[in-house]
């Protein structure tokens, strides 16, 4: 498998985590968003949308991180990243979707570049934009984590799930945009627990080959 990705991309980060959790080897193929390599013909031949990540497995090309993660879960079910129980799977998917649908998309690079280049926002305004939506999502997520009395060190249960694969990159993004995480002790605790596992540690943006 080859993962076409960018070190600082949250969607790429979550796929790296899932691949590591499942113990799957892959070739890291860097796509430099800073030079707009993702908009070039070579990458658009893989993904016409021009977005990372793209996962190539033989002749199969997978795009959109939620679809990639679900494919990995179905193709390589051990270890599972979704609980066995139907209701529990819905809970984990809801935690992941809170981040993947309601926080990340409005804070990703193309939105921020529009704010900067088209609307003329300075970096303070861009950071304020990001903080607004991260904080709104984290406030709800913190309540959900606190309400789960059977939860262990992770977002759900006692082992990492897809929810943790989504959360850790978003916490990394929050720190990059100078969001105060003090009001979210449960989120911070989950992030710390994940950081102690090699699957998460090795997926961190700063450890990737294109991070220089």
SULZITA-V694488 format. One record per residue. N is the residue number from 1. PHI is phi in whole degrees, 0 to 359 (* if undefined). PSI is psi in degrees with one decimal (* if undefined). Layout:
n=N phi=PHI psi=PSI
n=N phi=PHI psi=PSI
This chain:
n=1 phi=* psi=145.7
n=2 phi=238 psi=131.2
n=3 phi=252 psi=111.3
n=4 phi=274 psi=116.4
n=5 phi=202 psi=173.7
n=6 phi=233 psi=137.0
n=7 phi=304 psi=-36.5
n=8 phi=264 psi=-0.2
n=9 phi=286 psi=124.1
n=10 phi=296 psi=-37.1
n=11 phi=292 psi=-38.3
n=12 phi=295 psi=-42.2
n=13 phi=301 psi=-44.7
n=14 phi=293 psi=-34.3
n=15 phi=289 psi=-39.9
n=16 phi=302 psi=-42.5
n=17 phi=300 psi=-47.7
n=18 phi=297 psi=-42.8
n=19 phi=300 psi=-42.3
n=20 phi=293 psi=-42.6
n=21 phi=300 psi=-34.5
n=22 phi=272 psi=-0.5
n=23 phi=69 psi=31.2
n=24 phi=262 psi=129.6
n=25 phi=280 psi=144.1
n=26 phi=207 psi=155.7
n=27 phi=271 psi=128.8
n=28 phi=274 psi=116.2
n=29 phi=245 psi=111.9
n=30 phi=282 psi=135.2
n=31 phi=238 psi=110.7
n=32 phi=277 psi=104.4
n=33 phi=292 psi=-25.3
n=34 phi=294 psi=-29.1
n=35 phi=256 psi=9.9
n=36 phi=61 psi=33.2
n=37 phi=300 psi=-30.0
n=38 phi=294 psi=-18.0
n=39 phi=265 psi=-1.9
n=40 phi=282 psi=164.0
n=41 phi=298 psi=-36.8
n=42 phi=298 psi=-47.4
n=43 phi=286 psi=-36.5
n=44 phi=293 psi=-17.6
n=45 phi=292 psi=-27.5
n=46 phi=276 psi=-47.7
n=47 phi=227 psi=101.9
n=48 phi=303 psi=-21.6
n=49 phi=286 psi=-18.5
n=50 phi=70 psi=35.9
n=51 phi=234 psi=144.9
n=52 phi=266 psi=155.5
n=53 phi=269 psi=168.0
n=54 phi=227 psi=132.4
n=55 phi=249 psi=123.8
n=56 phi=250 psi=125.1
n=57 phi=231 psi=97.8
n=58 phi=66 psi=-121.6
n=59 phi=267 psi=-2.7
n=60 phi=269 psi=132.5
n=61 phi=243 psi=120.9
n=62 phi=249 psi=134.5
n=63 phi=232 psi=171.1
n=64 phi=68 psi=112.1
n=65 phi=303 psi=-38.2
n=66 phi=299 psi=-39.3
n=67 phi=292 psi=-39.6
n=68 phi=298 psi=-45.2
n=69 phi=295 psi=-40.9
n=70 phi=293 psi=-37.9
n=71 phi=296 psi=-44.2
n=72 phi=300 psi=-41.6
n=73 phi=296 psi=-39.8
n=74 phi=281 psi=-37.0
n=75 phi=283 psi=-35.7
n=76 phi=231 psi=78.0
n=77 phi=288 psi=-9.2
n=78 phi=240 psi=129.0
n=79 phi=287 psi=148.6
n=80 phi=286 psi=143.7
n=81 phi=251 psi=5.6
n=82 phi=231 psi=142.0
n=83 phi=294 psi=163.7
n=84 phi=286 psi=-34.7
n=85 phi=285 psi=138.3
n=86 phi=302 psi=-47.8
n=87 phi=293 psi=-38.9
n=88 phi=294 psi=-38.2
n=89 phi=299 psi=-39.3
n=90 phi=297 psi=-38.1
n=91 phi=296 psi=-45.3
n=92 phi=295 psi=-42.3
n=93 phi=296 psi=-36.2
n=94 phi=294 psi=-41.7
n=95 phi=298 psi=-43.3
n=96 phi=295 psi=-41.7
n=97 phi=291 psi=-31.9
n=98 phi=305 psi=-40.8
n=99 phi=278 psi=-49.7
n=100 phi=289 psi=-25.4
n=101 phi=255 psi=-33.8
n=102 phi=250 psi=-15.3
n=103 phi=249 psi=-60.5
n=104 phi=300 psi=-46.5
n=105 phi=299 psi=-32.5
n=106 phi=270 psi=1.9
n=107 phi=240 psi=9.2
n=108 phi=279 psi=174.9
n=109 phi=301 psi=-43.7
n=110 phi=293 psi=-31.4
n=111 phi=291 psi=-44.6
n=112 phi=294 psi=-36.2
n=113 phi=294 psi=-33.8
n=114 phi=294 psi=-42.4
n=115 phi=300 psi=-42.6
n=116 phi=287 psi=-52.2
n=117 phi=273 psi=-33.3
n=118 phi=263 psi=-42.1
n=119 phi=265 psi=-7.2
n=120 phi=72 psi=27.0
n=121 phi=284 psi=139.4
n=122 phi=276 psi=176.2
n=123 phi=295 psi=-31.0
n=124 phi=296 psi=-42.0
n=125 phi=292 psi=-38.6
n=126 phi=296 psi=-44.2
n=127 phi=297 psi=-38.6
n=128 phi=295 psi=-41.0
n=129 phi=303 psi=-51.9
n=130 phi=300 psi=-44.8
n=131 phi=299 psi=-38.6
n=132 phi=304 psi=-47.5
n=133 phi=277 psi=-30.9
n=134 phi=294 psi=-46.3
n=135 phi=296 psi=-40.1
n=136 phi=299 psi=-43.7
n=137 phi=289 psi=-41.6
n=138 phi=293 psi=-32.9
n=139 phi=300 psi=-45.3
n=140 phi=291 psi=-42.9
n=141 phi=297 psi=-39.8
n=142 phi=300 psi=-42.0
n=143 phi=296 psi=-42.6
n=144 phi=295 psi=-41.1
n=145 phi=294 psi=-42.0
n=146 phi=294 psi=-30.2
n=147 phi=283 psi=-18.4
n=148 phi=274 psi=94.4
n=149 phi=287 psi=-14.9
n=150 phi=263 psi=1.8
n=151 phi=288 psi=142.6
n=152 phi=268 psi=-133.0
n=153 phi=277 psi=-10.0
n=154 phi=250 psi=-174.3
n=155 phi=297 psi=-32.6
n=156 phi=213 psi=131.6
n=157 phi=67 psi=-148.4
n=158 phi=240 psi=14.5
n=159 phi=215 psi=156.2
n=160 phi=297 psi=144.8
n=161 phi=230 psi=-176.9
n=162 phi=303 psi=-32.2
n=163 phi=300 psi=-39.5
n=164 phi=290 psi=-36.1
n=165 phi=297 psi=-31.7
n=166 phi=281 psi=-40.1
n=167 phi=292 psi=-46.4
n=168 phi=301 psi=-45.9
n=169 phi=297 psi=-32.0
n=170 phi=288 psi=-34.3
n=171 phi=295 psi=-41.4
n=172 phi=301 psi=-43.6
n=173 phi=296 psi=-41.0
n=174 phi=301 psi=-42.3
n=175 phi=295 psi=-39.2
n=176 phi=296 psi=-33.2
n=177 phi=264 psi=16.6
n=178 phi=62 psi=38.5
n=179 phi=278 psi=131.8
n=180 phi=287 psi=116.2
n=181 phi=267 psi=2.0
n=182 phi=305 psi=-39.3
n=183 phi=288 psi=0.1
n=184 phi=235 psi=63.9
n=185 phi=297 psi=-34.0
n=186 phi=292 psi=-40.8
n=187 phi=297 psi=-45.4
n=188 phi=298 psi=-39.4
n=189 phi=294 psi=-40.5
n=190 phi=296 psi=-44.3
n=191 phi=301 psi=-40.8
n=192 phi=294 psi=-43.1
n=193 phi=298 psi=-41.1
n=194 phi=293 psi=-38.0
n=195 phi=296 psi=-16.2
n=196 phi=274 psi=-4.9
n=197 phi=259 psi=136.4
n=198 phi=301 psi=-34.9
n=199 phi=302 psi=-36.8
n=200 phi=276 psi=-43.3
n=201 phi=300 psi=-44.2
n=202 phi=286 psi=-16.1
n=203 phi=271 psi=-6.2
n=204 phi=301 psi=143.5
n=205 phi=308 psi=-44.3
n=206 phi=293 psi=-13.6
n=207 phi=262 psi=1.8
n=208 phi=275 psi=158.1
n=209 phi=294 psi=-23.8
n=210 phi=259 psi=16.5
n=211 phi=281 psi=-11.2
n=212 phi=294 psi=*
